[in-house]
Amino acid sequence: MENEFGSLLKQLREQNGMSINQLAEAAGISNSQISRMENGVRGVPKAPTIRKLAEALNTSYEELMTAAGYLEGAIDLNASVAEQSPEWATPKDRRDFKKMLEEDDELMFDGIPLDQEDRQRVKDVLTGLFWEAKQMNKRKKNNNGTPDGK
């Protein structure tokens, strides 16, 4: 994912006619960090950094999040939960995921309800984070023998 993300980042930067220094200034992150991302030396950045890059490049946050691997298996509400879940997911994992998707409480930002498009974006990001967290938790259990490592 790092190489895909780095290649896309470099391509978008060049399409915008920006140098690494110009992008760094516009995004508020270091030029060395951008260089390391583009060259695959640095791992995939966290979501807030990706948001800054998307805004500085005037590009889709979702496109960068997908290239970074956060939105793999993004939510398609018409698809079954089984199709959206990784192979390693247990029935309990799928049930937890389905519960998360079905919660239909009003999503708000600064007291303003989000429209359907923004709600879908939030769910897409949550889907990526949900499965990443589940997988990390399973790795911890497998490495330590217990959930908390004690």
N, C-alpha and C positions, 0 to 999 in steps of 0.2 A: 504493500500500500504506500510506503514512503516514496518509492520511485514514481508511482503513478501520481501521487500528490505533488511531489517536487517538479515533475515534468509539466503538469498542468499549471502549477504556480508560475514557473518560468515562462511558459507559453502565454499566459494571461498578462504577465508583466510586460513582456515584449510587445504583445498586441496593443497594449496601452501606451507604448513608447516610453516606458519608465525604466530608469536604471534601478539597480538594487537599492542604492542610497535614497532615491526618490520614493520608492515603495516603502522603505523603512520609515522615512519621515512621515509619509501619509498614513501609515498604519500604526505608528507609535511603537514600533519594535525595532530591535537592532538589525543593522545590515548584515552582521555576521550570522545572526539567527536565520535570516532569509536565505543567505548563501548556503548555509548548511542544509536547510530544508530542500532547496532546489537541487542540491547535489546528492541528496539521499544520505547525508552524514548524520543528520539529526532525525530523530523519530518524528512521527506525525504529531503536530501541535494539538493542544487542547482546543475545545470549542470556542472559548472567548478569543483566542488568537486567530482562529479561522474566521470568526466574525469580523475582526479588525481588517484582516486581509481582504475579505469579500467586499467590505465597504470601500477600502482604499482602491481596489481594482474595479469597483462598480460592476461586480459580477454576482452571480447567484450563490448565496450562502449554502444552499442545498447541494449545488454542484460540487463545491469544495468539500463539504461534509461527506458526500458520497465518495469522492476521490480519496479522502482521508480514511475511509472505511467505517465511518460512524453510522452511515445510513444503509448499510447492506441489509437487504431484506426489509426495506422500508414498508411501512404499513399500507396495505391495500385492504380497506375494510371489507371488500367483497370476497377476498381470499380467505381460505380457512386458516385457523391459527396454526394447524400442523404445517401448512405450506410456508408460513412465515417463520417458523422456529428452526433452529439449527438441529442437525442430526443428533447431537449429544443431549438435547433437551428431554427431560423426563416428563411423564404425564403431569406431575405436580408443577413443573416449570411451565408447561403449556397452560395449565389451569390458572396459575398466577398471572401469566401474560394476558390471557383472555379477560381476567378480572380487571386488569389495568386498562385494557382497551374499552371495556364496556362501561367503565365509570364515566358518566356523562355529565359530571358537574360542570358548571360554567367556568371556563378559563378566562381569567382577567389579567390585564397588565395595567398598572397604575389606576386601578378602579374602573377600567373600561373593558367591557367584554370583547374577546377576540372574535373576529369573523371566522367563517368556516375554513378559509384558506390558511389563516394563521394557526387555527386549532390543529389542522392537519400537519402543518410544519412542526408544531410542538410534539404531536404524537409520533411523527417520523423520528425526531431526535430522541424522544424517550424510548422508542423501540430499540434503536441502536445502543443506547446506554443500558437499557434493561438487559439485553442479551450479553453485552460486554461484562456487566457486573455479575451476572449469573455465572458466566464462564470463569471469571477471576475467582469467584467464591468457590467454585468446584475445584480449581487448581489448588487453592489454599488448603481445602479439605484433603485433597489427594497428597499434597506435599507434607502436611503436618499430621494427618490422621484424625484431626478434630477440627470443627469449624473455627475455633478461636486460636488454634495453634498451641494450646496448653497440654 
